[in-house]
């Protein structure tokens, strides 16, 4: 498991195209009592491509979801709750490079 930020962790890292990765979220929205969380993802540096929203599953230490990494390049993500509150790294989102 790799903790990129105190709010979440990803496993496995490094990740490659075709891998299934588990993202666990235990950040600001969890601490605010969110009743549902979505993982918002996309690829690319400026305009996100292949965007998806994944409903996350409640876990003992927050929320989690497993997603398949469909391509290489910059993988971007952030989180939102059912009241449309976002945890998006102060509008910078989070990202990391996916290898071949």
Secondary structure, DSSP 8 states (H G I E B T S, - for coil): -EEEETTEEEESSS-BTT-EEEEEE-SHHHHTT-S-EEEEEEESSSS-EEEEEEE-EEETTEEEEEEE--SSEEEEEEEEETT--EESTTTT-EEEEEB-
